[in-house]
C-alpha cells in the first residue's frame, strides 16, 4: 500500500516531502495577505461551476458560506495557517473541505493553481492601486494647498545647485505636484494592465470543460479576458508595470526629500519641519534631524531593487508557469508597503512644514540671480542677446573683483558697460520683480502659477 501523502497534489507521490522541499516551497508566510482576493476569486469560480451544473445549488451555498466564514476566521486571527500546505490557495481549500466536506473538494474543478494565482495577484494589484491612488491624490492636494497658501513667497531657483533665477515657492511645489500626476498615470496604467482575466485557462492549455470566462469577467469586474491560455498563466508584465510605477515614484519622492534635507539644514534654513517629524541625536543635544526625508530617500533603492529583482527572475523563464514566478510576490508586496509608507511620510512633512520667507529672499540676493533679466533688458533695448549676455558677464566679473553685487550698483557704475543702460535698469536688477516679468505659459509668474493650481484643482476635484 502506498505511503499516505496529505498534500492536495500528493496522489502521485509515495513519500512525504523533504524538509528542504517544504521550506523552499512554502509561500504562506507572505502570500497570506491575498486571502481576500483568493476567496473572491473562488466564490466567482464556484458560481460558474454551479452554472455549469458541476456544483448543485446547495453545494454552492455551502461553498460560499464556508469561504465567507474562512475570511472572517482569517480576519479574526483564528485561522490555522499551515506551511505544509504551501500557500494561501491550498490553505483555504483544505480548510474549506474540513468545514463542508465533499463539496469543498469540487471547488478546484476546471482551474489550476496557475490561473488561480495569476488571478489573485491581478486582483491584489487592482485593489492596492485604488488605495495608493487615494493617498497619492492626498499628496498632490497637499502640494497644491501649500503652493496656494504661499503664492507670493519668492525663493532662489537652482541649476547645478547654484542660485540661478528667482522663482515662486509655489512654482517649486507645483513642479513636484506635476511629477506626481505623471506617477498617477503610471499607476493607472498598472491597474489597467492588471484588468484582464486569466482565470479559466487552467494550468497552461485550457480546461476540459465548457467554462464561461465572460461570466467570470463580469463577476470579478475585469475589463477583458486574456485570450491565450499560455500567456495567461505565465504573464507577469502587469507586476512589472506596478513595480515600474513604484520605482519612478520612488525617484520623485527621493528628489523631493533631498531638497527637504537641504532646505531644513542650517546652511539653507528655508523651512522648518514639525518637531514630531524629526529626531534627535544620542550625543549632540542640539540636533533635529530630518530622518523621515532621509528614510524615504533611502527607500527609493528598495523600489528600484524590487523592479530589477523581478526582471531578473523573469528573463530566463520558458513558457509557461515555472516555480520561479513565485518570486513575484515579495517584491510586489514590499513595493506596495514602501510606497504607501513613503507617501504618508512625505504628505505629513509637506503639510506641516513652515517657511522662513526672509531666508529664502536673502538667498535670491546671491549669485547675481537677475543676471538673465539684465541681459533681456539690454536685448529689449536693441542689443543682440549674445552681446548683452557678454556685457552682463563683464558686470558680474567687475562685482566679483571688487567685492560688490549688482543689486547695489548705481547707474554711474553700470553705464560704462553699455550706453543702452538707463535709470530704468533698477527695476530689472531687483529680484522681487523678476518672477512677474516671465510671460511664457507655465512660467513662475503669479498668473501662470495660479493657472496651474486651477488646472490641478479642476482635474482632481480638490
JOJOHU-V14499 format. One record per residue. N is the residue number from 0. RES is the residue in one small letter. PSI is psi in whole degrees, -180 to 180 (* if undefined). OMEGA is omega in degrees with one decimal (NA if undefined). Layout:
N|RES|PSI|OMEGA / N|RES|PSI|OMEGA
//
This chain:
0|x|131|-177.7 / 1|x|154|178.4 / 2|x|135|-179.4 / 3|x|127|177.8 / 4|x|119|-171.8 / 5|x|3|173.5 / 6|x|145|177.7 / 7|x|-21|176.6 / 8|x|13|-165.8 / 9|x|7|-176.7 / 10|x|-30|-177.0 / 11|x|-13|-171.9 / 12|x|144|-180.0 / 13|x|3|179.2 / 14|x|161|179.6 / 15|x|160|-179.0 / 16|x|146|174.3 / 17|x|158|-178.4 / 18|x|-41|-179.4 / 19|x|-32|175.9 / 20|x|-42|177.6 / 21|x|-45|-175.9 / 22|x|-46|-177.6 / 23|x|-31|-176.1 / 24|x|-27|-171.8 / 25|x|133|173.3 / 26|x|5|-174.4 / 27|x|-28|-177.7 / 28|x|-21|176.4 / 29|x|-32|-177.8 / 30|x|-1|175.5 / 31|x|-21|-179.7 / 32|x|-12|178.5 / 33|x|19|-174.3 / 34|x|-37|-180.0 / 35|x|-45|-179.7 / 36|x|-40|-179.2 / 37|x|-43|179.8 / 38|x|-40|177.9 / 39|x|-44|178.6 / 40|x|-39|-179.4 / 41|x|-36|177.6 / 42|x|-42|177.1 / 43|x|-42|179.8 / 44|x|-40|179.0 / 45|x|-40|178.4 / 46|x|-38|176.7 / 47|x|-40|179.0 / 48|x|-36|176.6 / 49|x|-39|176.9 / 50|x|-32|179.5 / 51|x|1|-179.3 / 52|x|19|175.1 / 53|x|-35|170.9 / 54|x|141|172.4 / 55|x|169|178.3 / 56|x|-40|178.6 / 57|x|-40|178.5 / 58|x|-40|176.6 / 59|x|-44|179.1 / 60|x|-41|179.6 / 61|x|-42|-179.7 / 62|x|-50|-177.3 / 63|x|-39|176.8 / 64|x|-42|178.7 / 65|x|-43|179.4 / 66|x|-39|177.6 / 67|x|-41|179.1 / 68|x|-33|176.4 / 69|x|-41|177.3 / 70|x|-44|178.2 / 71|x|-38|179.6 / 72|x|-43|178.0 / 73|x|-44|-176.8 / 74|x|-25|173.8 / 75|x|-13|-177.3 / 76|x|18|-176.3 / 77|x|0|-173.8 / 78|x|132|-178.1 / 79|x|79|179.5 / 80|x|141|-179.0 / 81|x|123|177.6 / 82|x|-29|-179.4 / 83|x|-20|176.4 / 84|x|3|166.8 / 85|x|-58|-169.9 / 86|x|178|-177.2 / 87|x|-33|-177.9 / 88|x|-49|-177.7 / 89|x|-33|177.2 / 90|x|-45|-178.6 / 91|x|-44|-179.5 / 92|x|-41|179.3 / 93|x|-43|179.9 / 94|x|-38|178.7 / 95|x|-44|-180.0 / 96|x|-38|174.9 / 97|x|-39|-173.5 / 98|x|-42|-169.7 / 99|x|-4|175.1 / 100|x|-139|-168.8 / 101|x|-34|-179.9 / 102|x|-34|177.9 / 103|x|-32|180.0 / 104|x|-19|-179.7 / 105|x|-15|-171.2 / 106|x|-33|-174.3 / 107|x|4|175.9 / 108|x|134|174.7 / 109|x|24|170.0 / 110|x|166|178.6 / 111|x|162|172.0 / 112|x|-24|-178.2 / 113|x|-49|178.2 / 114|x|-24|178.1 / 115|x|-48|-178.7 / 116|x|-36|176.5 / 117|x|-39|176.3 / 118|x|-50|-175.4 / 119|x|-43|-178.2 / 120|x|-39|177.2 / 121|x|-45|177.6 / 122|x|-40|-179.4 / 123|x|-47|-179.6 / 124|x|-41|-179.4 / 125|x|-41|177.8 / 126|x|-47|-177.2 / 127|x|-32|178.0 / 128|x|-40|177.8 / 129|x|-44|-179.3 / 130|x|-45|-179.4 / 131|x|-36|179.7 / 132|x|-41|178.7 / 133|x|-42|179.2 / 134|x|-39|179.0 / 135|x|-39|174.3 / 136|x|-40|178.5 / 137|x|-39|178.2 / 138|x|-45|179.1 / 139|x|-43|178.4 / 140|x|-39|178.6 / 141|x|-41|178.2 / 142|x|-42|178.9 / 143|x|-43|179.4 / 144|x|-43|179.7 / 145|x|-38|177.2 / 146|x|-45|-177.3 / 147|x|-39|-179.0 / 148|x|-22|-175.1 / 149|x|39|-171.3 / 150|x|-26|-176.0 / 151|x|1|-177.3 / 152|x|128|179.3 / 153|x|140|178.8 / 154|x|164|175.2 / 155|x|135|169.1 / 156|x|150|-171.6 / 157|x|145|158.9 / 158|x|142|-177.0 / 159|x|26|-176.9 / 160|x|23|173.2 / 161|x|141|177.5 / 162|x|128|-173.5 / 163|x|-63|180.0 / 164|x|154|175.0 / 165|x|141|174.6 / 166|x|161|171.2 / 167|x|139|174.7 / 168|x|-37|179.5 / 169|x|-38|178.2 / 170|x|-38|179.1 / 171|x|-44|178.2 / 172|x|-41|-177.5 / 173|x|-26|175.6 / 174|x|-42|176.6 / 175|x|-36|177.3 / 176|x|-43|179.4 / 177|x|-38|175.6 / 178|x|-43|-177.5 / 179|x|-26|173.9 / 180|x|-34|175.2 / 181|x|-35|173.7 / 182|x|-37|177.8 / 183|x|-41|178.7 / 184|x|-40|177.9 / 185|x|-37|176.2 / 186|x|-43|178.5 / 187|x|-36|178.0 / 188|x|-42|177.9 / 189|x|-40|176.3 / 190|x|-47|-178.5 / 191|x|-38|-179.1 / 192|x|-15|176.3 / 193|x|2|-168.6 / 194|x|23|173.9 / 195|x|132|-173.0 / 196|x|123|174.3 / 197|x|-19|-173.7 / 198|x|140|-179.1 / 199|x|-1|-179.2 / 200|x|-8|-179.4 / 201|x|-149|-175.6 / 202|x|-42|177.7 / 203|x|-26|-169.3 / 204|x|2|-171.0 / 205|x|-176|-178.8 / 206|x|159|-176.2 / 207|x|38|-179.6 / 208|x|151|175.0 / 209|x|79|-177.8 / 210|x|177|-176.2 / 211|x|86|-177.2 / 212|x|-28|175.1 / 213|x|-38|174.2 / 214|x|-46|178.9 / 215|x|-42|179.4 / 216|x|-47|179.7 / 217|x|-42|-179.6 / 218|x|-39|-172.7 / 219|x|-1|173.6 / 220|x|31|176.9 / 221|x|155|-178.9 / 222|x|-39|179.7 / 223|x|-170|-172.5 / 224|x|136|172.9 / 225|x|122|-170.9 / 226|x|-15|178.6 / 227|x|119|-173.3 / 228|x|-34|179.9 / 229|x|-42|177.4 / 230|x|-37|-175.9 / 231|x|-41|-174.6 / 232|x|-18|-176.2 / 233|x|-17|-177.0 / 234|x|129|169.0 / 235|x|22|176.9 / 236|x|-36|-178.2 / 237|x|-32|175.0 / 238|x|-43|177.3 / 239|x|-39|178.5 / 240|x|-41|178.3 / 241|x|-42|-179.8 / 242|x|-32|176.8 / 243|x|-46|173.7 / 244|x|-48|-176.7 / 245|x|-41|-178.4 / 246|x|-44|-179.8 / 247|x|-41|175.4 / 248|x|-41|177.6 / 249|x|-39|178.4 / 250|x|-43|-179.7 / 251|x|-44|179.1 / 252|x|-38|179.7 / 253|x|-42|178.4 / 254|x|-44|179.9 / 255|x|-44|-178.8 / 256|x|-33|175.0 / 257|x|-41|178.5 / 258|x|-39|177.6 / 259|x|-42|177.4 / 260|x|-46|-179.1 / 261|x|-50|-175.2 / 262|x|-32|-178.1 / 263|x|-8|179.2 / 264|x|160|-175.7 / 265|x|-25|179.0 / 266|x|-33|178.2 / 267|x|-57|-176.6 / 268|x|38|177.7 / 269|x|-32|-177.7 / 270|x|163|172.3 / 271|x|125|178.9 / 272|x|152|177.0 / 273|x|140|-175.7 / 274|x|-38|-177.1 / 275|x|0|175.3 / 276|x|14|175.8 / 277|x|171|179.7 / 278|x|168|-179.7 / 279|x|-176|179.8 / 280|x|145|178.8 / 281|x|-15|-176.9 / 282|x|-30|-175.7 / 283|x|104|-171.1 / 284|x|-18|-176.8 / 285|x|-11|-167.8 / 286|x|141|165.3 / 287|x|105|-170.3 / 288|x|140|179.2 / 289|x|59|-172.7 / 290|x|-37|-179.4 / 291|x|-45|179.7 / 292|x|-41|-179.5 / 293|x|-40|-179.5 / 294|x|-42|177.6 / 295|x|-41|176.9 / 296|x|-41|179.6 / 297|x|-33|-176.5 / 298|x|-15|175.5 / 299|x|-33|178.0 / 300|x|-37|176.4 / 301|x|-42|-177.6 / 302|x|-40|174.8 / 303|x|-45|-176.7 / 304|x|-38|179.3 / 305|x|-40|177.7 / 306|x|-49|-177.1 / 307|x|-29|176.2 / 308|x|-49|-177.8 / 309|x|-38|174.9 / 310|x|-42|-179.2 / 311|x|-40|178.3 / 312|x|-43|-171.4 / 313|x|-21|-168.5 / 314|x|-25|-175.8 / 315|x|17|-175.3 / 316|x|122|175.9 / 317|x|168|174.0 / 318|x|140|2.7 / 319|x|-96|178.9 / 320|x|132|172.0 / 321|x|151|-171.8 / 322|x|-19|174.8 / 323|x|-32|-173.8 / 324|x|-16|173.6 / 325|x|-24|180.0 / 326|x|4|177.8 / 327|x|-24|-166.9 / 328|x|-46|-177.3 / 329|x|-44|174.4 / 330|x|-40|179.2 / 331|x|-51|-177.8 / 332|x|-41|-179.8 / 333|x|-40|179.6 / 334|x|-40|176.3 / 335|x|-51|-177.6 / 336|x|-42|-176.5 / 337|x|-45|179.6 / 338|x|-45|179.9 / 339|x|-46|-178.6 / 340|x|-43|-178.1 / 341|x|-42|178.6 / 342|x|-42|179.4 / 343|x|-44|-179.6 / 344|x|-42|-179.2 / 345|x|-41|178.0 / 346|x|-42|179.6 / 347|x|-43|-179.0 / 348|x|-46|-177.1 / 349|x|-42|-175.2 / 350|x|-26|-173.6 / 351|x|-8|-177.1 / 352|x|147|177.8 / 353|x|152|-174.5 / 354|x|142|170.8 / 355|x|87|-171.6 / 356|x|-37|-178.9 / 357|x|-40|179.6 / 358|x|-37|176.6 / 359|x|-45|-179.4 / 360|x|-37|177.2 / 361|x|-36|178.3 / 362|x|-32|178.9 / 363|x|-29|-178.7 / 364|x|31|177.2 / 365|x|156|175.6 / 366|x|31|170.9 / 367|x|53|-169.9 / 368|x|-18|179.8 / 369|x|22|179.4 / 370|x|-41|179.8 / 371|x|-35|177.7 / 372|x|-40|-179.4 / 373|x|-40|177.6 / 374|x|-41|177.9 / 375|x|-35|175.7 / 376|x|-48|179.9 / 377|x|-38|178.8 / 378|x|-39|178.1 / 379|x|-20|177.4 / 380|x|2|177.5 / 381|x|-2|178.0 / 382|x|128|177.1 / 383|x|141|-171.9 / 384|x|-41|-179.5 / 385|x|-34|176.9 / 386|x|-42|179.3 / 387|x|-35|176.6 / 388|x|-44|-179.6 / 389|x|-39|179.8 / 390|x|-47|-179.9 / 391|x|-37|176.0 / 392|x|-38|177.7 / 393|x|-38|177.1 / 394|x|-45|179.4 / 395|x|-45|-179.9 / 396|x|-42|177.8 / 397|x|-43|179.7 / 398|x|-45|-178.3 / 399|x|-39|-178.2 / 400|x|-21|-176.1 / 401|x|12|177.2 / 402|x|38|-178.3 / 403|x|171|167.3 / 404|x|151|-172.4 / 405|x|1|174.9 / 406|x|-21|-177.6 / 407|x|5|178.5 / 408|x|137|176.8 / 409|x|166|179.7 / 410|x|-36|-179.2 / 411|x|-27|177.8 / 412|x|-27|-176.6 / 413|x|-34|-173.7 / 414|x|-40|-179.2 / 415|x|-20|-178.4 / 416|x|-25|178.2 / 417|x|134|177.1 / 418|x|-15|179.9 / 419|x|-14|-178.2 / 420|x|126|178.4 / 421|x|-177|-177.0 / 422|x|-28|-177.8 / 423|x|-4|177.9 / 424|x|-22|-178.0 / 425|x|-36|180.0 / 426|x|-30|-178.9 / 427|x|-25|178.2 / 428|x|-32|-174.7 / 429|x|121|-177.3 / 430|x|-32|-175.3 / 431|x|-26|-178.4 / 432|x|-3|-175.1 / 433|x|-45|-174.5 / 434|x|-35|-176.5 / 435|x|-12|176.3 / 436|x|-11|-178.7 / 437|x|124|-173.0 / 438|x|-11|-175.2 / 439|x|151|176.8 / 440|x|135|179.9 / 441|x|6|-177.3 / 442|x|-177|-178.5 / 443|x|6|174.2 / 444|x|147|-175.0 / 445|x|-44|-177.8 / 446|x|-38|-179.9 / 447|x|-35|175.4 / 448|x|-42|176.9 / 449|x|-35|177.1 / 450|x|-44|178.7 / 451|x|-45|179.5 / 452|x|-44|-179.5 / 453|x|-41|179.3 / 454|x|-46|-179.7 / 455|x|-40|179.2 / 456|x|-44|-179.3 / 457|x|-40|-176.2 / 458|x|-40|-173.9 / 459|x|1|174.9 / 460|x|35|179.4 / 461|x|*|NA
//
